[in-house]
Amino acid sequence: MHGRNYIDGQWRNGGARLATTNPSDLDEIVGEYDQASVADAEDAIHAARRALPAWAAANIQLRGDMLRKVGDALYARAQDVGTLLAREEGKTLKEGIGEAVRAAQVFHYFAGETVRHPGQWYNSLRDGHNVIVSYEPVGVVAAITPWNFPIAIPAWKVAAALAYGNTVVLKPSEYAPGCAVLLAEMLEQAGVPNGVFNLLLGDGRSIGQTLIDGADAVTFTGATPTGRRILQMAAPTMTKVQLELGGKNPFIVLDDADLDVAVEAAAQGTWGQTGQRCTGSERIIVTKGIHDAFVERLVQTVSNYRVGHALDPQTEIGPVANQAQLDKNLGFINRARADGAELVAGGHVKEARTRGHFLAPTLFLNTTNAMELNREEIFGPVAGIIKVEDLDEAIAVARDCELALSSGIATTSLKSAERYRRASNAGMMTVNAPTAGVEYHVPFGGRAPSGFGGREQGAASAEFFTEIKTAYINHGVV
Ligand code: NDP
């Protein structure tokens, strides 16, 4: 694939080209992408600003119909999108197609949101008056996205922004921009007017400030340190900021848990999608009565995973997405061993038919919450088990972490589940289900420093993508 920037309805060549390689086969170039310059970023922002008044005022049925067409195209091309995703990011083909289908569902949901999104009408304290609260587009939205969900995250930002009448400049990760190029093609084919959607490829650091200065709002998903930086960059212009950042998500297993359910939820939440999910479980907190039986079953499950080429139908866990992330994972593994954690599965790079970033799913025992392994987000197929006395200690350990995105508990006690639902400090929590695997029609996000500036997905996304107007009307009818 040769990916180009899409600005004001035109595909624009230029700039240095950046190549992506297949993490399952480092000898394969997947795509070459023209890097956007600062001038391209300025042009994209200006195009989005010019297109804003007409799009903000566009008929809501028309906006909805266009978004629905994009959803239809994503469904129709789910195999293509999923295959490209698997080749460029390393998810298994099943996971890649699943993500493409999710992006389609997101577009369909937000197609409906154009006509569903309500305002409010209030009686006034003053006779002969009433009060109308309406929601207006926030304006030009810059969307900056990471590599780990290269179609779903662009979809849930772009679909929401467009549904509420905003125009968009999307900057996907330089590691996996191919799906965003396909999305731009679909938006163009759906008839989205020039300038309403723009795509910039390449390095975020070189054009980030231009985007933040020129946009009315920036929605960012990525690493917590980058998010902090974005917030600082937005301070002088007071550009509205939404941040979806890292997680260090705890999954608690209580003595009364159903063992099958607990093992499945822990394994799926931790190693699914190669552990590269912000909502993935990285700390597994287990009470002492079930600890040994749970560990035995979990180690068996982890050790049996088939790791390999993302397009091989036998593969259950694809490669780590890129060299930098693999090096990061191995660094955490080495330091965890040095800290005294006991390696019971994985911990090493695996050989395969092709040269790729294959890391054996890794599990440590006898870890404490004070170890680096349990404090810093790893973002790979690596987790530690922390043994605790009881639910009280489990809750204390789960909460003892700066990040607060997702959390989970395995228990057959309704009372324990409800206690943890209240006690969890994360933005999302699950009972007898993996900490990862969210749905598009309900709010998604964490508390600071895992999230900032309002939730994404579902109707809650209106909080960020719209501005409130309160109108006091003296109509004179008493
Ligand atoms: P990064 O923060 O490295 O990058 C995210 C995006 O920001 C990329 O497009 C990157 O561009 C861009 N960027 C980097 N620096 C700047 C800058 N100074 N100005 C503007 N843009 C910039 O994250 P990763 O891509 O490595 O993604 C992994 C992280 O994302 C993990 O920490 C994970 O937890 C988090 N994440 C959070 C989710 C959530 O919803 N809470 C969901 C998924 C992931 P470039 O292309 O140049 O790298």
Residues whose N, C-alpha, C, O or C-beta is under 5 A from the ligand:
A	BS01	NDP	I144 T145 P146 W147 N148 K171 P172 S173 E174 Y175 G202 D203 G204 R205 G208 T221 G222 A223 T224 T226 E244 L245 G246 G247 C278 F379 S450
